């Protein structure tokens, strides 16, 4: 089987730090978009083949590790930690706080 030239994570629309559950969820979403049982044009079939090949590689931990090593993906942010954004302001780096939501009301019994 020929490996696609594009980034497998980009084909599925996930970050390189995605969990196996996120990868499976993204694969299923792409399959729903492409619907190989109802859309039968050549472009859709080729795209579906890329999505399937990306999923087959990324769902297997050994193949995924080999792919990451070959393509030198940098790990993304650690899940559960806030992702701070940095912006340059007049040559200095300023750290912006994460977006915060207001208080959440909890109604018992619902």
MOPAC internal coordinates of N, CA, C and O (Angstrom, degrees):
PM7 1SCF
backbone

  N    0.0000 0     0.00 0     0.00 0    0    0    0
  C    1.4414 1     0.00 0     0.00 0    1    0    0
  C    1.5250 1   108.65 1     0.00 0    2    1    0
  O    1.2310 1   120.19 1   -43.79 1    3    2    1
  N    1.3187 1   117.23 1   136.21 1    3    2    1
  C    1.4539 1   122.94 1  -178.78 1    5    3    2
  C    1.5224 1   109.33 1   -84.98 1    6    5    3
  O    1.2310 1   121.02 1   -46.31 1    7    6    5
  N    1.3283 1   115.66 1   133.69 1    7    6    5
  C    1.4613 1   120.01 1   179.45 1    9    7    6
  C    1.5223 1   109.83 1   -81.57 1   10    9    7
  O    1.2310 1   119.48 1   -44.69 1   11   10    9
  N    1.3335 1   118.60 1   135.31 1   11   10    9
  C    1.4575 1   120.00 1   179.79 1   13   11   10
  C    1.5294 1   111.33 1   -65.60 1   14   13   11
  O    1.2310 1   120.69 1   -26.06 1   15   14   13
  N    1.3201 1   116.29 1   153.94 1   15   14   13
  C    1.4509 1   121.66 1  -177.41 1   17   15   14
  C    1.5257 1   112.28 1   -78.11 1   18   17   15
  O    1.2310 1   119.55 1   156.19 1   19   18   17
  N    1.3308 1   118.47 1   -23.81 1   19   18   17
  C    1.4579 1   120.91 1  -175.42 1   21   19   18
  C    1.5305 1   111.27 1   -82.49 1   22   21   19
  O    1.2310 1   121.15 1   -10.10 1   23   22   21
  N    1.3067 1   115.40 1   169.90 1   23   22   21
  C    1.4551 1   122.85 1   179.19 1   25   23   22
  C    1.5287 1   109.14 1   -70.67 1   26   25   23
  O    1.2310 1   120.22 1   -53.27 1   27   26   25
  N    1.3091 1   117.18 1   126.73 1   27   26   25
  C    1.4631 1   120.97 1  -176.91 1   29   27   26
  C    1.5247 1   111.70 1   -65.61 1   30   29   27
  O    1.2310 1   120.42 1   145.01 1   31   30   29
  N    1.3224 1   116.80 1   -34.99 1   31   30   29
  C    1.4614 1   119.28 1   178.17 1   33   31   30
  C    1.5280 1   110.48 1   -66.49 1   34   33   31
  O    1.2310 1   120.10 1   141.69 1   35   34   33
  N    1.3224 1   117.42 1   -38.31 1   35   34   33
  C    1.4605 1   120.70 1   178.60 1   37   35   34
  C    1.5239 1   111.32 1   -68.38 1   38   37   35
  O    1.2310 1   120.29 1   146.29 1   39   38   37
  N    1.3346 1   117.06 1   -33.71 1   39   38   37
  C    1.4703 1   120.32 1   178.65 1   41   39   38
  C    1.5216 1   109.83 1   -61.39 1   42   41   39
  O    1.2310 1   120.45 1   138.76 1   43   42   41
  N    1.3324 1   116.75 1   -41.24 1   43   42   41
  C    1.4681 1   120.37 1   179.70 1   45   43   42
  C    1.5265 1   112.09 1   -85.98 1   46   45   43
  O    1.2310 1   119.94 1   163.78 1   47   46   45
  N    1.3267 1   117.72 1   -16.22 1   47   46   45
  C    1.4604 1   120.44 1   179.83 1   49   47   46
  C    1.5104 1   113.26 1    78.59 1   50   49   47
  O    1.2310 1   119.87 1  -144.48 1   51   50   49
  N    1.3338 1   117.86 1    35.52 1   51   50   49
  C    1.4616 1   121.87 1   178.18 1   53   51   50
  C    1.5218 1   109.70 1  -125.36 1   54   53   51
  O    1.2310 1   121.02 1   -15.52 1   55   54   53
  N    1.3115 1   115.66 1   164.48 1   55   54   53
  C    1.4591 1   121.96 1   176.44 1   57   55   54
  C    1.5256 1   109.29 1   -81.65 1   58   57   55
  O    1.2310 1   119.57 1   -23.51 1   59   58   57
  N    1.3288 1   118.42 1   156.49 1   59   58   57
  C    1.4655 1   120.17 1   176.44 1   61   59   58
  C    1.5253 1   113.65 1   -61.62 1   62   61   59
  O    1.2310 1   119.68 1   160.68 1   63   62   61
  N    1.3207 1   118.21 1   -19.32 1   63   62   61
  C    1.4634 1   120.77 1   179.06 1   65   63   62
  C    1.5284 1   112.61 1   -91.66 1   66   65   63
  O    1.2310 1   119.78 1  -169.46 1   67   66   65
  N    1.3258 1   118.02 1    10.54 1   67   66   65
  C    1.4697 1   121.85 1  -175.88 1   69   67   66
  C    1.5197 1   111.44 1   -65.01 1   70   69   67
  O    1.2310 1   121.26 1   -34.57 1   71   70   69
  N    1.3137 1   115.19 1   145.43 1   71   70   69
  C    1.4635 1   121.40 1   177.24 1   73   71   70
  C    1.5333 1   109.30 1   -76.93 1   74   73   71
  O    1.2310 1   120.15 1   -18.32 1   75   74   73
  N    1.3301 1   117.32 1   161.68 1   75   74   73
  C    1.4719 1   119.43 1   176.35 1   77   75   74
  C    1.5293 1   112.81 1   -57.53 1   78   77   75
  O    1.2310 1   119.95 1   146.76 1   79   78   77
  N    1.3244 1   117.70 1   -33.24 1   79   78   77
  C    1.4576 1   120.66 1   178.78 1   81   79   78
  C    1.5279 1   110.74 1   -66.92 1   82   81   79
  O    1.2310 1   120.53 1   139.56 1   83   82   81
  N    1.3364 1   116.59 1   -40.44 1   83   82   81
  C    1.4700 1   120.51 1   177.87 1   85   83   82
  C    1.5254 1   110.67 1   -65.13 1   86   85   83
  O    1.2310 1   120.43 1   141.25 1   87   86   85
  N    1.3267 1   116.78 1   -38.75 1   87   86   85
  C    1.4621 1   120.75 1   179.85 1   89   87   86
  C    1.5253 1   109.86 1   -64.55 1   90   89   87
  O    1.2310 1   120.28 1   135.40 1   91   90   89
  N    1.3183 1   117.08 1   -44.60 1   91   90   89
  C    1.4680 1   120.74 1   178.60 1   93   91   90
  C    1.5219 1   110.60 1   -63.58 1   94   93   91
  O    1.2310 1   120.34 1   137.86 1   95   94   93
  N    1.3213 1   116.95 1   -42.14 1   95   94   93
  C    1.4623 1   120.94 1   179.16 1   97   95   94
  C    1.5328 1   110.90 1   -63.03 1   98   97   95
  O    1.2310 1   120.32 1   137.34 1   99   98   97
  N    1.3239 1   116.99 1   -42.66 1   99   98   97
  C    1.4630 1   120.70 1   179.42 1  101   99   98
  C    1.5265 1   110.75 1   -66.11 1  102  101   99
  O    1.2310 1   120.29 1   141.11 1  103  102  101
  N    1.3380 1   117.06 1   -38.89 1  103  102  101
  C    1.4637 1   120.62 1   177.68 1  105  103  102
  C    1.5210 1   110.54 1   -61.46 1  106  105  103
  O    1.2310 1   120.45 1   133.68 1  107  106  105
  N    1.3181 1   116.74 1   -46.32 1  107  106  105
  C    1.4641 1   120.13 1  -179.76 1  109  107  106
  C    1.5243 1   111.72 1   -63.53 1  110  109  107
  O    1.2310 1   120.47 1   143.28 1  111  110  109
  N    1.3341 1   116.71 1   -36.72 1  111  110  109
  C    1.4668 1   119.79 1   177.60 1  113  111  110
  C    1.5276 1   110.62 1   -65.42 1  114  113  111
  O    1.2310 1   120.23 1   138.19 1  115  114  113
  N    1.3398 1   117.16 1   -41.81 1  115  114  113
  C    1.4676 1   120.22 1   179.08 1  117  115  114
  C    1.5237 1   111.02 1   -65.84 1  118  117  115
  O    1.2310 1   119.93 1   142.48 1  119  118  117
  N    1.3232 1   117.75 1   -37.52 1  119  118  117
  C    1.4694 1   121.12 1   178.27 1  121  119  118
  C    1.5179 1   109.88 1   -65.16 1  122  121  119
  O    1.2310 1   120.24 1   139.98 1  123  122  121
  N    1.3419 1   117.15 1   -40.02 1  123  122  121
  C    1.4709 1   119.68 1   177.42 1  125  123  122
  C    1.5236 1   110.89 1   -63.96 1  126  125  123
  O    1.2310 1   120.43 1   143.00 1  127  126  125
  N    1.3343 1   116.78 1   -37.00 1  127  126  125
  C    1.4694 1   119.65 1   178.48 1  129  127  126
  C    1.5274 1   111.29 1   -65.46 1  130  129  127
  O    1.2310 1   120.80 1   137.50 1  131  130  129
  N    1.3285 1   116.08 1   -42.50 1  131  130  129
  C    1.4616 1   120.39 1  -173.23 1  133  131  130
  C    1.5203 1   113.12 1   -83.37 1  134  133  131
  O    1.2310 1   119.60 1   151.33 1  135  134  133
  N    1.3082 1   118.36 1   -28.67 1  135  134  133
  C    1.4686 1   123.99 1   177.57 1  137  135  134
  C    1.5304 1   112.53 1    41.43 1  138  137  135
  O    1.2310 1   119.52 1  -106.54 1  139  138  137
  N    1.3311 1   118.53 1    73.46 1  139  138  137
  C    1.4637 1   120.42 1  -177.04 1  141  139  138
  C    1.5284 1   113.94 1   -63.66 1  142  141  139
  O    1.2310 1   119.67 1   162.56 1  143  142  141
  N    1.3227 1   118.23 1   -17.44 1  143  142  141
  C    1.4665 1   119.57 1   179.27 1  145  143  142
  C    1.5304 1   112.46 1   -81.75 1  146  145  143
  O    1.2310 1   119.76 1   160.41 1  147  146  145
  N    1.3344 1   118.06 1   -19.59 1  147  146  145
  C    1.4638 1   119.64 1  -179.60 1  149  147  146
  C    1.5276 1   113.44 1  -113.96 1  150  149  147
  O    1.2310 1   119.82 1   153.92 1  151  150  149
  N    1.3111 1   117.95 1   -26.08 1  151  150  149
  C    1.4642 1   121.44 1  -179.98 1  153  151  150
  C    1.5215 1   107.71 1  -105.15 1  154  153  151
  O    1.2310 1   120.47 1   -63.33 1  155  154  153
  N    1.3065 1   116.70 1   116.67 1  155  154  153
  C    1.4644 1   119.53 1  -172.02 1  157  155  154
  C    1.5279 1   113.52 1  -117.96 1  158  157  155
  O    1.2310 1   119.36 1  -160.32 1  159  158  157
  N    1.3308 1   118.83 1    19.68 1  159  158  157
  C    1.4584 1   118.92 1   178.41 1  161  159  158
  C    1.5342 1   110.69 1   -79.72 1  162  161  159
  O    1.2310 1   120.56 1   -16.85 1  163  162  161
  N    1.3108 1   116.54 1   163.15 1  163  162  161
  C    1.4664 1   121.99 1  -174.07 1  165  163  162
  C    1.5263 1   112.05 1   -66.88 1  166  165  163
  O    1.2310 1   120.08 1   143.05 1  167  166  165
  N    1.3258 1   117.46 1   -36.95 1  167  166  165
  C    1.4660 1   120.29 1  -179.13 1  169  167  166
  C    1.5283 1   110.93 1   -65.03 1  170  169  167
  O    1.2310 1   120.35 1   138.17 1  171  170  169
  N    1.3169 1   116.94 1   -41.83 1  171  170  169
  C    1.4583 1   120.81 1   179.36 1  173  171  170
  C    1.5255 1   110.57 1   -66.64 1  174  173  171
  O    1.2310 1   120.39 1   139.95 1  175  174  173
  N    1.3316 1   116.86 1   -40.05 1  175  174  173
  C    1.4658 1   120.52 1   178.74 1  177  175  174
  C    1.5257 1   110.72 1   -63.77 1  178  177  175
  O    1.2310 1   120.05 1   139.58 1  179  178  177
  N    1.3272 1   117.52 1   -40.42 1  179  178  177
  C    1.4657 1   120.71 1   178.44 1  181  179  178
  C    1.5196 1   110.76 1   -66.36 1  182  181  179
  O    1.2310 1   120.22 1   137.13 1  183  182  181
  N    1.3240 1   117.19 1   -42.87 1  183  182  181
  C    1.4670 1   121.40 1   179.14 1  185  183  182
  C    1.5261 1   110.29 1   -64.48 1  186  185  183
  O    1.2310 1   120.33 1   138.87 1  187  186  185
  N    1.3349 1   116.97 1   -41.13 1  187  186  185
  C    1.4573 1   120.32 1   178.10 1  189  187  186
  C    1.5258 1   110.52 1   -62.64 1  190  189  187
  O    1.2310 1   120.36 1   141.20 1  191  190  189
  N    1.3329 1   116.92 1   -38.80 1  191  190  189
  C    1.4601 1   120.62 1   177.22 1  193  191  190
  C    1.5227 1   112.01 1   -62.63 1  194  193  191
  O    1.2310 1   120.07 1   141.13 1  195  194  193
  N    1.3339 1   117.48 1   -38.87 1  195  194  193
  C    1.4634 1   120.93 1   177.17 1  197  195  194
  C    1.5223 1   111.16 1   -65.56 1  198  197  195
  O    1.2310 1   120.80 1   136.32 1  199  198  197
  N    1.3303 1   116.08 1   -43.68 1  199  198  197
  C    1.4648 1   120.65 1  -179.60 1  201  199  198
  C    1.5248 1   110.12 1   -63.71 1  202  201  199
  O    1.2310 1   120.41 1   135.92 1  203  202  201
  N    1.3200 1   116.81 1   -44.08 1  203  202  201
  C    1.4709 1   120.30 1   179.45 1  205  203  202
  C    1.5300 1   111.51 1   -64.06 1  206  205  203
  O    1.2310 1   120.13 1   137.68 1  207  206  205
  N    1.3367 1   117.35 1   -42.32 1  207  206  205
  C    1.4692 1   120.71 1   179.12 1  209  207  206
  C    1.5285 1   110.64 1   -64.77 1  210  209  207
  O    1.2310 1   120.25 1   140.33 1  211  210  209
  N    1.3393 1   117.13 1   -39.67 1  211  210  209
  C    1.4585 1   120.32 1   178.36 1  213  211  210
  C    1.5270 1   110.38 1   -63.71 1  214  213  211
  O    1.2310 1   120.39 1   136.88 1  215  214  213
  N    1.3256 1   116.86 1   -43.12 1  215  214  213
  C    1.4600 1   120.15 1  -179.68 1  217  215  214
  C    1.5221 1   111.39 1   -66.17 1  218  217  215
  O    1.2310 1   120.22 1   138.27 1  219  218  217
  N    1.3213 1   117.19 1   -41.73 1  219  218  217
  C    1.4601 1   120.07 1   179.92 1  221  219  218
  C    1.5162 1   111.42 1   -61.68 1  222  221  219
  O    1.2310 1   119.99 1   145.54 1  223  222  221
  N    1.3156 1   117.62 1   -34.46 1  223  222  221
  C    1.4600 1   120.61 1   178.56 1  225  223  222
  C    1.5195 1   111.67 1   -76.66 1  226  225  223
  O    1.2310 1   119.94 1   135.90 1  227  226  225
  N    1.3257 1   117.72 1   -44.10 1  227  226  225
  C    1.4642 1   120.67 1  -173.59 1  229  227  226
  C    1.5211 1   113.84 1   -80.57 1  230  229  227
  O    1.2310 1   119.27 1   160.98 1  231  230  229
  N    1.3158 1   119.00 1   -19.02 1  231  230  229
  C    1.4687 1   118.93 1  -179.61 1  233  231  230
  C    1.5196 1   112.41 1   -79.60 1  234  233  231
  O    1.2310 1   119.91 1   156.03 1  235  234  233
  N    1.3313 1   117.77 1   -23.97 1  235  234  233
  C    1.4577 1   121.89 1   178.50 1  237  235  234
  C    1.5305 1   108.78 1   -89.17 1  238  237  235
  O    1.2310 1   119.61 1   -60.67 1  239  238  237
  N    1.3348 1   118.34 1   119.33 1  239  238  237
  C    1.4677 1   119.97 1  -176.61 1  241  239  238
  C    1.5353 1   113.99 1   -57.79 1  242  241  239
  O    1.2310 1   119.72 1   142.53 1  243  242  241
  N    1.3135 1   118.14 1   -37.47 1  243  242  241
  C    1.4674 1   120.26 1  -179.12 1  245  243  242
  C    1.5357 1   110.68 1   -69.88 1  246  245  243
  O    1.2310 1   120.29 1   135.84 1  247  246  245
  N    1.3288 1   117.06 1   -44.16 1  247  246  245
  C    1.4693 1   120.02 1   178.53 1  249  247  246
  C    1.5285 1   111.25 1   -66.47 1  250  249  247
  O    1.2310 1   120.92 1   143.05 1  251  250  249
  N    1.3258 1   115.85 1   -36.95 1  251  250  249
  C    1.4627 1   119.58 1   179.22 1  253  251  250
  C    1.5241 1   111.17 1   -66.16 1  254  253  251
  O    1.2310 1   120.30 1   137.77 1  255  254  253
  N    1.3330 1   117.04 1   -42.23 1  255  254  253
  C    1.4605 1   120.63 1   178.18 1  257  255  254
  C    1.5229 1   110.92 1   -63.36 1  258  257  255
  O    1.2310 1   120.33 1   139.09 1  259  258  257
  N    1.3228 1   116.97 1   -40.91 1  259  258  257
  C    1.4616 1   120.33 1   177.99 1  261  259  258
  C    1.5224 1   110.68 1   -65.39 1  262  261  259
  O    1.2310 1   120.02 1   139.05 1  263  262  261
  N    1.3234 1   117.57 1   -40.95 1  263  262  261
  C    1.4659 1   121.29 1   178.45 1  265  263  262
  C    1.5275 1   110.62 1   -63.71 1  266  265  263
  O    1.2310 1   120.70 1   134.52 1  267  266  265
  N    1.3424 1   116.27 1   -45.48 1  267  266  265
  C    1.4627 1   120.04 1  -179.84 1  269  267  266
  C    1.5261 1   111.10 1   -61.92 1  270  269  267
  O    1.2310 1   120.66 1   140.27 1  271  270  269
  N    1.3171 1   116.34 1   -39.73 1  271  270  269
  C    1.4625 1   119.90 1   179.95 1  273  271  270
  C    1.5279 1   110.52 1   -67.73 1  274  273  271
  O    1.2310 1   120.24 1   139.52 1  275  274  273
  N    1.3188 1   117.15 1   -40.48 1  275  274  273
  C    1.4560 1   121.44 1  -179.69 1  277  275  274
  C    1.5219 1   111.97 1   -66.40 1  278  277  275
  O    1.2310 1   120.48 1   142.36 1  279  278  277
  N    1.3272 1   116.68 1   -37.64 1  279  278  277
  C    1.4581 1   120.47 1  -175.58 1  281  279  278
  C    1.5221 1   113.07 1  -101.56 1  282  281  279
  O    1.2310 1   120.02 1  -179.01 1  283  282  281
  N    1.3064 1   117.56 1     0.99 1  283  282  281
  C    1.4757 1   123.83 1   174.79 1  285  283  282
  C    1.5199 1   111.94 1    50.46 1  286  285  283
  O    1.2310 1   120.50 1  -125.50 1  287  286  285
  N    1.3354 1   116.65 1    54.50 1  287  286  285
  C    1.4630 1   120.53 1   175.25 1  289  287  286
  C    1.5126 1   108.83 1   -73.00 1  290  289  287
  O    1.2310 1   121.09 1   -43.83 1  291  290  289
  N    1.3087 1   115.52 1   136.17 1  291  290  289
  C    1.4498 1   120.26 1   174.98 1  293  291  290
  C    1.5267 1   107.60 1   -84.55 1  294  293  291
  O    1.2310 1   119.77 1   -43.76 1  295  294  293
  N    1.3254 1   118.04 1   136.24 1  295  294  293
  C    1.4605 1   118.72 1   179.81 1  297  295  294
  C    1.5191 1   110.69 1   -64.78 1  298  297  295
  O    1.2310 1   121.04 1   -35.24 1  299  298  297
  N    1.3060 1   115.62 1   144.76 1  299  298  297
  C    1.4560 1   121.93 1  -179.49 1  301  299  298
  C    1.5166 1   111.03 1   -81.98 1  302  301  299
  O    1.2310 1   120.09 1    12.63 1  303  302  301
  N    1.3268 1   117.43 1  -167.37 1  303  302  301
  C    1.4557 1   120.03 1   179.72 1  305  303  302
  C    1.5221 1   110.65 1   -65.74 1  306  305  303
  O    1.2310 1   121.54 1   -28.64 1  307  306  305
  N    1.3138 1   114.67 1   151.36 1  307  306  305
  C    1.4619 1   120.72 1  -179.43 1  309  307  306
  C    1.5224 1   108.32 1   -72.93 1  310  309  307
  O    1.2310 1   119.52 1   -51.18 1  311  310  309
  N    1.3512 1   118.52 1   128.82 1  311  310  309
  C    1.4615 1   119.69 1   178.71 1  313  311  310
  C    1.5174 1   110.85 1   -60.65 1  314  313  311
  O    1.2310 1   120.35 1   -41.12 1  315  314  313
  N    1.3150 1   116.94 1   138.88 1  315  314  313
  C    1.4538 1   121.55 1   178.93 1  317  315  314
  C    1.5133 1   113.38 1    93.05 1  318  317  315
  O    1.2310 1   119.63 1   170.92 1  319  318  317
  N    1.3126 1   118.31 1    -9.08 1  319  318  317
  C    1.4597 1   121.05 1   177.81 1  321  319  318
  C    1.5219 1   109.06 1  -107.77 1  322  321  319
  O    1.2310 1   120.41 1   -33.71 1  323  322  321
  N    1.3202 1   116.82 1   146.29 1  323  322  321
  C    1.4680 1   117.83 1  -179.99 1  325  323  322
  C    1.5156 1   110.94 1   -68.08 1  326  325  323
  O    1.2310 1   120.81 1   -39.92 1  327  326  325
  N    1.2949 1   116.06 1   140.08 1  327  326  325
  C    1.4603 1   121.72 1   177.28 1  329  327  326
  C    1.5215 1   107.41 1   -94.14 1  330  329  327
  O    1.2310 1   120.50 1   -75.83 1  331  330  329
  N    1.3110 1   116.65 1   104.17 1  331  330  329
  C    1.4585 1   121.26 1  -179.98 1  333  331  330
  C    1.5090 1   109.05 1   -81.86 1  334  333  331
  O    1.2310 1   121.04 1   -40.93 1  335  334  333
  N    1.3079 1   115.62 1   139.07 1  335  334  333
  C    1.4516 1   120.97 1   176.56 1  337  335  334
  C    1.5266 1   108.63 1  -102.29 1  338  337  335
  O    1.2310 1   121.86 1   -37.87 1  339  338  337
  N    1.2971 1   114.04 1   142.13 1  339  338  337
  C    1.4510 1   119.52 1   177.87 1  341  339  338
  C    1.5184 1   108.94 1  -113.67 1  342  341  339
  O    1.2310 1   120.79 1   -43.16 1  343  342  341
  N    1.3024 1   116.09 1   136.84 1  343  342  341
  C    1.4579 1   120.19 1   176.87 1  345  343  342
  C    1.5203 1   108.27 1  -128.23 1  346  345  343
  O    1.2310 1   121.21 1   -33.55 1  347  346  345
  N    1.2935 1   115.30 1   146.45 1  347  346  345
  C    1.4613 1   120.39 1   177.86 1  349  347  346
  C    1.5169 1   108.83 1   -88.28 1  350  349  347
  O    1.2310 1   120.58 1   -54.00 1  351  350  349
  N    1.3038 1   116.49 1   126.00 1  351  350  349
  C    1.4584 1   121.59 1   178.32 1  353  351  350
  C    1.5201 1   107.84 1  -127.63 1  354  353  351
  O    1.2310 1   120.77 1   -75.76 1  355  354  353
  N    1.3130 1   116.14 1   104.24 1  355  354  353
  C    1.4553 1   123.10 1   178.82 1  357  355  354
  C    1.5328 1   111.55 1    56.52 1  358  357  355
  O    1.2310 1   120.55 1  -137.13 1  359  358  357
  N    1.3072 1   116.55 1    42.87 1  359  358  357
  C    1.4548 1   121.37 1   176.35 1  361  359  358
  C    1.5192 1   114.13 1    87.73 1  362  361  359
  O    1.2310 1   119.54 1   164.65 1  363  362  361
  N    1.3201 1   118.48 1   -15.35 1  363  362  361
  C    1.4596 1   121.20 1   178.93 1  365  363  362
  C    1.5231 1   108.85 1  -100.76 1  366  365  363
  O    1.2310 1   120.65 1   -27.04 1  367  366  365
  N    1.2866 1   116.37 1   152.96 1  367  366  365
  C    1.4686 1   120.96 1   178.37 1  369  367  366
  C    1.5157 1   108.29 1   -95.90 1  370  369  367
  O    1.2310 1   121.40 1   -52.98 1  371  370  369
  N    1.3287 1   114.92 1   127.02 1  371  370  369
  C    1.4552 1   121.54 1  -179.42 1  373  371  370
  C    1.5237 1   108.37 1  -114.64 1  374  373  371
  O    1.2310 1   120.25 1   -46.92 1  375  374  373
  N    1.3009 1   117.12 1   133.08 1  375  374  373
  C    1.4562 1   121.51 1  -179.91 1  377  375  374
  C    1.5231 1   108.88 1   -92.34 1  378  377  375
  O    1.2310 1   120.74 1   -53.84 1  379  378  377
  N    1.3451 1   116.19 1   126.16 1  379  378  377
  C    1.4583 1   120.96 1   179.87 1  381  379  378
  C    1.5196 1   109.47 1   -97.75 1  382  381  379
  O    1.2310 1   119.82 1   -42.49 1  383  382  381
  N    1.3352 1   117.95 1   137.51 1  383  382  381
  C    1.4673 1   119.53 1   178.20 1  385  383  382
  C    1.5238 1   110.41 1   -72.15 1  386  385  383
  O    1.2310 1   120.04 1   -21.71 1  387  386  385
  N    1.3329 1   117.54 1   158.29 1  387  386  385
  C    1.4597 1   119.77 1   178.29 1  389  387  386
  C    1.5267 1   110.82 1   -68.78 1  390  389  387
  O    1.2310 1   120.93 1   -20.80 1  391  390  389
  N    1.3028 1   115.83 1   159.20 1  391  390  389
  C    1.4494 1   122.41 1   178.08 1  393  391  390
  C    1.5241 1   108.61 1   -67.06 1  394  393  391
  O    1.2310 1   120.76 1   -46.76 1  395  394  393
  N    1.3104 1   116.16 1   133.24 1  395  394  393
  C    1.4639 1   120.15 1  -178.58 1  397  395  394
  C    1.5201 1   109.86 1  -116.67 1  398  397  395
  O    1.2310 1   120.92 1   -34.39 1  399  398  397
  N    1.3193 1   115.84 1   145.61 1  399  398  397
  C    1.4602 1   122.05 1   177.07 1  401  399  398
  C    1.5202 1   108.68 1  -100.85 1  402  401  399
  O    1.2310 1   120.75 1   -18.42 1  403  402  401
  N    1.3157 1   116.17 1   161.58 1  403  402  401
  C    1.4530 1   121.03 1   179.09 1  405  403  402
  C    1.5181 1   111.75 1   -73.90 1  406  405  403
  O    1.2310 1   120.38 1     2.70 1  407  406  405
  N    1.3067 1   116.88 1  -177.30 1  407  406  405
  C    1.4656 1   119.91 1  -178.82 1  409  407  406
  C    1.5291 1   110.75 1   -65.70 1  410  409  407
  O    1.2310 1   121.41 1   -30.56 1  411  410  409
  N    1.2993 1   114.91 1   149.44 1  411  410  409
  C    1.4571 1   121.45 1   179.85 1  413  411  410
  C    1.5112 1   108.30 1  -107.41 1  414  413  411
  O    1.2310 1   120.87 1   -51.02 1  415  414  413
  N    1.3309 1   115.94 1   128.98 1  415  414  413
  C    1.4597 1   119.60 1   178.55 1  417  415  414
  C    1.5120 1   109.88 1   -89.48 1  418  417  415
  O    1.2310 1   121.03 1   -48.73 1  419  418  417
  N    1.3001 1   115.63 1   131.27 1  419  418  417
  C    1.4515 1   120.86 1   177.74 1  421  419  418
  C    1.5186 1   106.88 1  -108.46 1  422  421  419
  O    1.2310 1   120.97 1   -55.06 1  423  422  421
  N    1.3309 1   115.75 1   124.94 1  423  422  421
  C    1.4629 1   120.79 1  -179.97 1  425  423  422
  C    1.5134 1   107.37 1  -107.92 1  426  425  423
  O    1.2310 1   120.13 1   -65.63 1  427  426  425
  N    1.3238 1   117.35 1   114.37 1  427  426  425
  C    1.4683 1   119.48 1  -178.79 1  429  427  426
  C    1.5238 1   111.65 1   -64.12 1  430  429  427
  O    1.2310 1   120.80 1   -33.80 1  431  430  429
  N    1.3111 1   116.07 1   146.20 1  431  430  429
  C    1.4475 1   121.26 1   176.75 1  433  431  430
  C    1.5101 1   114.35 1    88.94 1  434  433  431
  O    1.2310 1   119.38 1  -177.08 1  435  434  433
  N    1.2943 1   118.78 1     2.92 1  435  434  433
  C    1.4655 1   119.52 1   178.85 1  437  435  434
  C    1.4728 1   110.78 1  -111.10 1  438  437  435
  O    1.2310 1   120.10 1   180.00 1  439  438  437

